[in-house]
Amino acid sequence: MGTPHKHEELIKANIHRFVYQSEGVIVWADKYGPRTKKGGRIGLMDSHGYLQVGIGGRSVLVHRIIWMMFNDDYPEQIDHIDRVRTNNKIENLRAATNGINQQNASTRKDNTSGMVGVNFKNGKWQARIAINKKRIHLGCFESFNEAKLAYQKAKKEHHPFSVNHE
């Protein structure tokens, strides 16, 4: 299982303070501090777009609290399946390694093709995929669609748990 997450014990010690609601939000089960009230919604957005809450002087991600409310394990990372960082419905969360989480990442802002794994280089469309932390060249193609299909085929074969880059 490895080293426990830095907030695991803090969440376990305070889990009784939270009530999960089906919309994927949690509310206070009791009055916790001067700015909280019983039934008040929990979570302020951090600089990365995740909801967080202060507990015991530490900022804790809301999706980690929700995960612990439903699961006994505390995974390396928790992936938002639909990639919406504020959608903390339990059915939208899954245990993940860093590799799985990265394969479900959104398209980077500096991506010029609009498609993960496809770029235009030296007059051709190039397709690449990362497998076990190693970048694999899938080929150079005359059209964007050919490169896209090559990437999608490799994605389906090597990363079947991630279907968001279609």
C-alpha positions in Angstrom: 0.0 0.0 0.0 2.9 2.4 0.6 3.2 5.6 2.6 -0.1 7.0 3.7 -1.2 10.3 2.1 -0.4 13.4 4.2 -4.1 14.1 4.8 -5.4 10.5 5.3 -5.4 10.6 9.1 -6.7 14.2 9.2 -9.7 13.2 7.0 -10.4 10.0 9.0 -10.3 12.0 12.3 -12.8 14.5 10.9 -15.0 12.4 8.6 -17.9 12.7 11.1 -18.1 16.4 10.4 -19.3 15.9 6.9 -22.5 14.8 5.1 -22.4 13.7 1.5 -25.2 14.8 -0.8 -26.1 13.1 -4.1 -25.1 16.2 -6.2 -21.5 15.4 -5.2 -21.2 18.1 -2.6 -20.6 17.8 1.1 -22.1 19.9 3.9 -21.1 20.4 7.5 -22.7 17.9 9.9 -22.2 20.4 12.7 -20.7 23.8 13.4 -17.0 23.4 13.0 -15.6 27.0 13.3 -16.6 30.6 13.3 -17.3 30.7 9.6 -19.2 27.4 9.3 -22.8 26.4 10.0 -24.5 23.1 10.2 -25.8 22.2 6.7 -23.5 24.8 5.0 -21.9 23.7 1.8 -18.2 22.9 1.9 -15.6 23.9 -0.6 -13.7 26.9 -2.0 -12.0 26.6 -5.4 -8.2 26.5 -5.3 -5.9 27.8 -8.0 -6.1 24.5 -9.9 -9.9 24.4 -10.1 -10.4 21.8 -7.3 -12.7 22.4 -4.3 -10.9 22.4 -1.0 -11.7 23.0 2.7 -9.6 24.0 5.7 -9.4 21.4 8.4 -7.1 21.7 11.4 -5.2 24.5 9.6 -4.6 22.4 6.5 -6.2 22.7 3.1 -7.8 19.4 2.1 -9.3 18.5 -1.3 -13.1 17.8 -1.1 -12.9 14.9 -3.5 -10.5 13.2 -1.2 -13.0 13.6 1.7 -15.8 12.2 -0.5 -13.6 9.2 -1.5 -12.9 8.4 2.1 -16.6 8.6 3.0 -17.3 5.7 0.5 -14.0 3.7 0.5 -11.6 2.1 3.0 -8.6 2.6 0.8 -6.8 5.9 0.1 -5.3 5.7 -3.4 -2.2 7.4 -4.8 -4.5 9.8 -6.7 -8.2 10.2 -7.4 -9.2 10.8 -11.0 -12.3 12.8 -12.0 -13.5 10.5 -14.8 -15.2 13.3 -16.8 -12.3 15.7 -16.1 -14.6 18.3 -14.4 -12.7 19.1 -11.3 -15.7 20.3 -9.4 -17.9 17.3 -10.2 -17.3 15.3 -7.0 -20.1 12.8 -7.4 -18.8 9.5 -6.1 -19.6 7.8 -9.4 -17.3 10.3 -11.1 -14.3 9.5 -8.9 -11.9 6.6 -9.3 -8.7 5.4 -7.7 -5.8 6.1 -10.0 -2.1 6.0 -10.3 -0.3 9.0 -11.7 -0.1 7.3 -15.0 -3.8 6.7 -15.3 -4.6 10.2 -14.1 -2.2 11.7 -16.8 -3.8 9.6 -19.5 -7.2 11.2 -18.6 -5.8 14.7 -18.6 -7.3 17.5 -20.6 -5.7 18.7 -23.8 -2.9 21.1 -23.0 -3.4 24.8 -23.6 -0.4 24.9 -25.9 -1.7 22.1 -28.1 -2.2 23.4 -31.6 -3.9 20.4 -33.2 -6.8 20.2 -30.7 -6.0 16.5 -30.2 -3.8 14.8 -27.6 -1.1 12.8 -29.2 -1.2 14.5 -32.6 0.9 17.4 -33.8 2.0 19.0 -37.1 5.8 18.7 -37.7 7.9 19.2 -40.9 4.8 19.3 -43.2 3.3 16.1 -41.8 0.9 15.1 -39.1 2.7 13.1 -36.4 1.0 10.7 -33.9 2.7 9.7 -30.6 1.6 8.0 -27.4 3.2 7.5 -24.0 3.3 3.9 -22.7 5.0 3.1 -19.4 6.5 6.6 -19.2 8.1 6.1 -22.7 7.0 8.1 -25.7 6.3 5.9 -28.7 6.2 7.4 -32.3 3.2 6.0 -34.1 4.0 7.5 -37.5 3.9 10.5 -39.8 0.8 11.0 -41.9 -0.4 13.2 -44.8 -3.7 14.1 -43.0 -4.8 15.0 -39.5 -7.5 12.2 -39.6 -4.9 9.5 -40.4 -2.8 10.6 -37.4 -5.9 10.9 -35.2 -7.0 7.3 -36.1 -3.5 6.0 -35.4 -3.5 7.7 -32.0 -7.0 6.5 -31.2 -6.2 2.9 -32.1 -3.1 2.9 -29.9 -5.0 4.6 -27.1 -7.7 1.9 -27.2 -5.1 -0.8 -27.2 -2.7 0.5 -24.5 -5.0 2.7 -22.3 -8.4 1.1 -22.4 -9.4 2.7 -19.0 -9.3 6.1 -20.5 -11.7 7.0 -23.3 -11.8 10.8 -23.1 -9.4 11.6 -26.0 -11.7 10.5 -28.8 
